Amino acid sequence: MRKLIHVFLISVLLLPSPTLAESDYFKDLDEGNPNYTAIMDLVEQGVLEGYDDGTFKAEKEVSRAEAVKIVLLGLGLDLKEVREFNFVDVKDGDWYFDYVKTAYDLGIVQGYENDLFLPNQNVSRAEAVKILFSGAEIEGIDASEYEDLYPDIQPDDWFAPYAILAVKYNIVATQMDGYWYPHEEMSRGEFAEMIYRFQYFMENQEAYDETLTWLETEFPTVDVTLTVPPNWYVKQDGVGAVWLLDVLNNQYSLLTPYDNGATLLMTRYSNSENSDAATLFANIEAQTEATTVESEINGYPTLIIHKDEDIYYREWYVYLDNGRLVHFLALRGKGAYSDALESYLNKIVDSVKYLPTGDTGMTMDEILATLRAAIQVDGVGMEKINLLPDISIIETDTIGIGTGPVDYYYSPTADITIKYERSFDVILDIENGQSTAF
């Protein structure tokens, strides 16, 4: 059985993610954008808006003036009639005048030498988190205890107390190569994501849970749904797969992940012998020397195998409601992003839900026609039988016809009995009603 589970017929090197519908608001934005949920939520709040040509321009940089406006609106701060200030490049009549005045009065922003604010200068990641936490009146933390957080953040950097808070509460995520890039200019999409996550943090007083914006994706060939990060690739037919390429190191194949790449492969074992989870798990454990743990994921009995040697390698065997066993195999590199990748892989598998094959939209007549077309066709019997939502074994002939046990499945909904031979995974015949007299 283990050999069956481990046969991965993979001929794909790189597949695109599924086509996604465009936003109802913006013609250049769809659900595949990693910042889609944040952008659309802030648009609904009136914090963000698009351009007259119907675009959002998520990749466009954010200016200091735009950043101040977005932070004030995102935090729900009212504009004020404030004291005079002397920024020579912020004039009454500028669209950002009241926003900059309010932010200055509240101590959220400061100017530069020569009384300059530089409203049109693009805002950096470091400046953005400083503006955000200052606007919420949250003081930065002592950075001296975080000397090894990132190679480009030192405890005495002016932005370190705020950068560390942003990382701690998952408000500005880790970059794939292990750097935080404090001086990198932020895009509109990234800025929206930061505000959205910060609102979650303020409301819940806990680190942002990014799985809230992951996409629930069906993998019908293995009978499951999984929630997947929006910027990961998926393969939903044949051998299912979810993966993130290490594009910084020019990774093109989903197999053998590079330092900062990860892959989750999935196959299904039909379990035509109808073994229970304990029997299947005992069989698998007997054939491996790796560490095994029996557990549950979302109520499904699960066997986990750990192999953390030269490369991270983990397996999950999940026993589904239909008696089938879905096998997940996770691989990731050991680069600077490895901890985040391991967390992602675990969370993806932890989201597994049984997808009944019978919920494919087929009518009962179509299912019955499919079943009858599969009579005497080896290797597809159990797959076709599981199209029915309510099958159960009413009798088993252990002697069978000389090749192996024969099971009789009855479906009350279809009111048919199916004669099934296990060893060849084949439907032998179908009779109307509940009967074993074939």
N, C-alpha and C positions, 0 to 999 in steps of 0.2 A: 504494500500500500504506500509506503513512504516513497518508493520510486515514482509512483503515479503522481504524488503530490509535488515532487521536485522536478517534474518535466516542464521546463519553461521554454516554449517555442516562440522565441522573441526574434523577429526579423527587423524590428523598427529601430532606427537610430535616433530620430528626432521627429516628434509629431506636434502639430500645433494644438493649442487648447481649443475647446469648442467655440463655435461662433456664438457671440452674445449679443443680445439686443442693445441698441443704443438707448441712452437715457431719453426720457420724454422731454427733458429740458434742453440738453446740449448735444449737438450732432457729433462732437468729437470726444464723447465720454460714454463708456459702457461698463458693465459690471465686472469686466476683467481688469479694470484699473484698480490697483491696490488701495487707492484712496477714495474709491467710489462712494462707499457708505458715508464716510465723513463729509465729503463734498455735498452730497445730496441732503444730508441732515442739516448742515449749516445753511444751505440755500433755503430750506423750509423754514428755518429760524429767522431768515432775513439777515444773517451775518455775512453771507457771500452772495454774489450775483455774477452772471456771465456777461458776455459782450453782445453788442448789437447784432453781430453776424450769426448769432445762435451758437457760439462756441463758449467753452469755459477756459480753455488754454491752461490745463493742469500743470504743464511743464514750464510755464512762464515764471520768471523770478518775481519775488515780492519786494516792493520798495519799503523803505522805513515808514513812509507815510501810510501805505496800505497796511503794514503790520500793526501800526498803532490803532487804526480804525478797526481792524478785525479783532484785535485783542479786547478793545473796549466793548465792542458789540458782543463778542463771545462770552465776556464775563458779566454782561448785563449792567455795565457802568454807564451812568447818565453823563451827558455833556454838561459842563459847568460854565458859568460866568466867572472867569478867574482873573487873577492879577496879571498885570502886564508882564511880558517877557520880551527878550531882545534878540530872537532869532532873525537874522537879517534876510534869511531865505525862506521864511514863512510869513506870508502876507495876508492881511484881511481880504477875503474874496477867494483865496485858494480853497479848493474843496476840502482839504485836510486841515484847515486852519483851526477849527474848534476842537478837532480830535487831538491835534498836537498840543494845543493849549491845555486841554484837560489832562492829558497824560503827563505833561510837564508839571502841572500843579500838584498832581497826585504823587509825584516822585517816581513815575514809571520810566520816564526817559530823561536823558540829559543831552546836552548839545556837545559840540566840538569847539575847538579853539576858534577865535575870531567870530564868536556868536553865530556859528553855523549849526543847523540841524541836519542838513543834507537829506531832505525828504525823498528825493528821487534815487538815492543810493540803495542798492539791493541789500536786504537784511541777511545777516549770517545766522547760522544755527545757534551760535553762542548768544548773539544779541536777542534772538527770538525767545529763547527760554528765559533769559534775564527779564525781558519785557513782560512775559507771561506771568512768571512767579511774582514779580514786583506788583503787577496789576492786581493779583489776588492777595497781596500783602502776606506772602509766604516767604520767610527768610531762608536763604541758602544754608546748607548744613556745613559743618566743619569738614573740610576736604582732606585734612592731614591723615585721616585714617584710610584713605582710598588711593594710595600711591600707585597701585598697579591696575587701576580700573581700565584705562586705555593708553596706548602708547603716546597719543597726542593730547592727553589731559594731564597736567601736572597740578599738584595740590595748591600751588601758589598762583595759578592762573586766575584772573579776575572772574572768569565765568565758571570755574570748577564747582563752587558750591551749588550752582543752579544746574549745571550739566549732570552732576551726580544725582540730584533729585529727579531730573528728567529720565535718567536711566533706571533709577530705583523704582519708579512708579510706571515704567514702560510708556512714557509719554512721547519720547523720541527714541525710536528703536535703534538697536545695534546695526552697524553697517556690516556687510558680508565679509570684509577683509579684516575685521577686528578694530578698525579705527572709527572714531566718532566724527571727525571732520568738523571741528567747531567753527572754522572760518569759511566753510562752504556756504554758498548762497542757497536759500531755501526756495523751492518752487511753490506755486499756489496749492498744488495737491498735497505736498508735504506739510505746508502750514495749516491747511484744513485738518489734516490728520492729527497734528499736534493739538489744535484747539479742541477737536472732538474728544480725543483721549483725555485731555485735561478736564473737560466737563464731566466725563465719567468718573475721574479720580475725585473731583470735588463733591460729586453727588454720593459716591459710595465709600469714599475715604479708604480706597485700596487700589492696588496697581491695576492698570487697565488690562482687561482680558481680551486679547485680540481675536480669539476664536469667535467672538460675537459677530464679526463681519465676514467670517469664512463662508464659502459657498457649499450648500448641501448638494452633493453630486451623486447620481445614480451609476452603479456599476452592475448592470443587469447580468453579465456573464458570470458573476460570482455572488449574486443574490444579496448585495448589500448597498447601502448608501454611506457615504463618508462626507464630512465637512473638510474642505480643502482650502488652503490660503489662496487668495485670488490671483497671485502672481506665479503660482505653480502650474506646471503642465499636467494634463491628465490623458490617459488612454482608457477607453471604456469598453472596447471590444476585445475578444480573445483573452489573452493574458492582460488583466488590468494593471495599470501603473499610475503612480503619482510621483512627480519628481521636480527638483529644482536644480538647474544647471549652474555650475561654477563659471559664469561667463567671464569673470575677471581673469581666469586662467584658460580661457578658450575651450571649455568643455562642450562637446557637441552631442555626445551619446549619453543616454540615460543609464547605461551600464557602467559599472566600476566608477563610482563618483570620484571627482577630483577633491582637493583639500576642502573646499567649501561647497560641495554639492551633495545631494541626497536623493535616494530613490526608494520607493516603496512598491514592491511587486506583489501581485495577488493572484492566486489560482483557487480552484474549487475541487474538492473531492466529493463525488456523488454519494458515497457511502451506501452502495447498493445492498450491502449485507445488513444494513439497518443496525449497526453497532451503536451502543450508547457512548456518551462522551468519555466515560471512565475507561472503557475498553480501547477506544481509539487512542486516548492519551497514553495509556500503559504501553501500547504497541510502539508509539513514537518514542517514549522515554527509554524503552529497552534498546533502541537503536542509536542513541546519542550519548556521548560522554560529557556534553556541555551541561551547564547549570540549567535546571528546569524548575518552573514554579507554576502550580495550578492556581488559577484565580478566576475572576469573573469580570467581564466588560459589559456594561449595560444589561446585566442579568444573563448574559450568554456564558456558559462554561468555556474557559480559555486556558490553554497551555502556552506558557511563555518560555522561550529558549534564549539564553544569553550567551553570546560569544564575542567578548570584547578583547580581542587580541591585537593583531597588527592593524585591523580596520574594524570599526564598529559594525556588528552584525547581530541582528535580533530577529527572532521569528515569533509569530503568534499563530496559534491554531484555535479558531473560534467556532464553536459548535452552534449552528443556527437552529431556529425553530423548526425548520423543515428537515432536520436530521443531517443536513450536509455540513461539511467542514470547509471553512474558508481559511486559506493559508496566506499570511502576510510575511514578506521577507523585507527587512529594512537594512539599507546600507547607507553610510555617510562617511565623508572624509574626516580627517583629524586636524583641520585647519583652525583658524581663529574663530570661525563661525560655528564650530562643531557643537558647542553646548546648545546654541539656539536651534540647530538642525535636529539634534536629538529630542529636544522638547517638542518641536513641530511634529516629528514622526510619531512620537508617543501620543500626542493629542489627536492626530489624524486617526490613528487606530482606535483610540478611546472613544471616538465619535461613531463607531460602527453601529449600524442599525440593519436589521433584517429587511430585505426588500422582497416581498412575496412575488414569485414569478407569475402567479396568477393575476397580479395587478398590472398586466401589460396592456390593458385596453382591448383584449380579444373578447369577442362574444363567445357564449357557450358553444354555439354551432361551430365557430372557428376552432375552438379548442378540441372539440370532438373530431373534427375533420383532421386536425393535426395528429391526434392520437391514432386514428385509424390509418393514416398514411405512414405511421411509424411501426406498424405491425410487421414483425419479422426483420426489422432493421436493427442490426447490432450496434451497441454503443451509445444509444440515445434514449433508451427506455425510461430511466429515472428522470432525465431532464424533461421529457414530455409528460410523464405522470405528474410531475410537480407543477404543471400548468393548472391543475385542479386545486382549488383552495381548501378542500376538506377531505382529502383521502386518508384512509386508515386500512391497516391490514386486518382482514377478517379470518384468514387461514394461511398456514404455510405448509407446503408439502416438502419435507426435508429430503426426501429421496429424489424428488423431481423426476426428470426424464432422462436421467443418466449423466447429466452434465452439471447439475447443481440444484440447490433449493429453488422452489417455485413459490412465489407469494401471490396472494389474491387481494387486490386493493379494491375497496368500494368507496364511491363518492355519492353521498346522498343528494348533493345538488344536481349532478348529472344523471344520477340513478343508473350507474353502470358499474360493472365489475371488470377489473383489468387483471389478466393472468400474466405474471411477470417472472422472467427467469434471470436470476442474479448474475451468474458467472459471465454471461454475454451482454448483460445490461440491455435486455431486449423484451419488448412487449410481444407475447405469444398470441394473444387473442383478446377480444373485448365482447362481453355479453351485456345485454340490457338487464337492469334489475340487480338485486343482490343474490349472487349464486356462485357456487364453485363447480357446478356441473357443466363443464366445457366439453 
